[in-house]
Amino acid sequence: MPVRLVMAGADLGAQGPVRAKICGLTTPADVEAAASAGAAYGGFVFFARSPRHLSISAARELAVLAPVGLAKVALTVDADDAQLDAILSSVPIDILQLHGKETPDRVSQIRARYGLPVMKAVGVADAADVVALDLYSAVSDMLLVDAKAPKDAALPGGNGLAFDWRLIAGRRWTRPWMLAGGLTAANVAEAIHLTGARQVDVSSGVESTPGKKDADMIAEFVRATVAA
Ligand SMILES: O=C(O)c1ccccc1N[C@@H]1O[C@H](COP(=O)(O)O)[C@@H](O)[C@H]1O
């Protein structure tokens, strides 16, 4: 399905229910759970240190199962062209999620090279980090506003940690954006109301153990998101 990111800038402002992304799908049952719950996006992680990491062949097998309506997002961390070429030549991906220290120039290069919508993740821990969001909104199709990973964290994201949502309360950017970081069915409504997010992303919060998605938790998360 073509992803309507350009229109989404307007669409996501006010219309329709808040959209959910379920990140770190690793099995056919996860894809089915995300789709049947009504998630708008499913994320595939290409980062070897993650418990959700997928080989290219495994990702391809999952991606072809995704129905129309579940946009397929490839999450990479400081990937070089060779890694991106390998992923995108085999896996039918709709959106690239850049979750490393990619500079604005690198984001622009990736957008130009692959012609896919790019969502740049920016970690937020304090007000200074919010400035980076303005910088990246000039070069990305979408922003992902995530908690900044602690320095000693094994992963740059997917740690189940939230940030102080008041830091972005009332903030708007020129691009569609998604809220992430420590979201669960129990806190997503509060996060949406406080930040005004129209899209939310979850990984750890719908898992029974790290890397293992739980279909009931996915359904509960999407229900809480839509009802917010
Ligand atoms: O999920 C991962 O394993 C991961 C690995 C490396 C970078 C980012 C990762 N996940 C992203 O992190 C945020 C927040 O996740 P959580 O809900 O707090 O666990 C989300 O955007 C994931 O896409």
The ligand as a Gaussian input file, in Angstrom:
#p B3LYP/6-31G(d) Opt

LIG

0 1
 O       13.223000      -2.468000      19.420000
 C       14.448000      -2.557000      19.347000
 O       15.039000      -3.613000      19.594000
 C       15.257000      -1.368000      18.961000
 C       16.605000      -1.530000      18.721000
 C       17.389000      -0.448000      18.362000
 C       16.826000       0.807000      18.226000
 C       15.467000       0.990000      18.469000
 C       14.667000      -0.073000      18.832000
 N       13.300000       0.069000      19.058000
 C       12.583000       1.301000      18.995000
 O       12.667000       1.976000      20.229000
 C       11.489000       2.712000      20.475000
 C       10.970000       2.503000      21.873000
 O       10.761000       1.180000      22.179000
 P       10.062000       0.719000      23.567000
 O        8.569000       0.689000      23.288000
 O       10.421000       1.690000      24.624000
 O       10.596000      -0.640000      23.810000
 C       10.502000       2.301000      19.399000
 O       10.488000       3.355000      18.463000
 C       11.101000       1.114000      18.744000
 O       10.846000       1.183000      17.356000

